[in-house]
Amino acid sequence: MLQIRTSRQSGVTVLSLEGQLIHGAEGRQLGSQINDLVARGETRILLDLTGVGFIDSSGISELVSGYSQVKRAGGDLKLSSPKPLIRQVFQVVKLTSRIEVCETLESGVAALNRPVDPVAE
C-alpha cells in the first residue's frame, strides 16, 4: 500500500511517498491526489521518493501523467530523493530527460522556487 503525506515547504506542496508505486490502486491514488491539488490551484509540486522501494511501468506512467497535468495547469512537478535503483530505472526509461530529479528534498523545493526562464521553456 502506498502512503502519501502532504506538507508545504516554502510555497511548494510536497507529497512524501512511502511504499511501492505500482499498477493498481497505488498508482491511481497518486494520480487522484495530484488531480485534487491541481483543482485547488496548487501547481508547484515535489514528489519526495525517499520511501519508495519499487516502481513499475504503471508507476512511471503515473509520474508522467501527473507531470503533464501539472504542466498543462501552468505549474511544475519535480521528483526528489529516489533510491539508487529507482534513479537507475528513471535513467533507463529516459524519465530524467523529461522530469527533473533532485538529489534532496531541499534542492527540490529550491528548484521549484527558481524563477522560470521563458526562453528555456
Order of alpha helices (4+ residues) and beta strands (2+ residues): beta-beta-alpha-beta-alpha-beta-alpha-beta-alpha
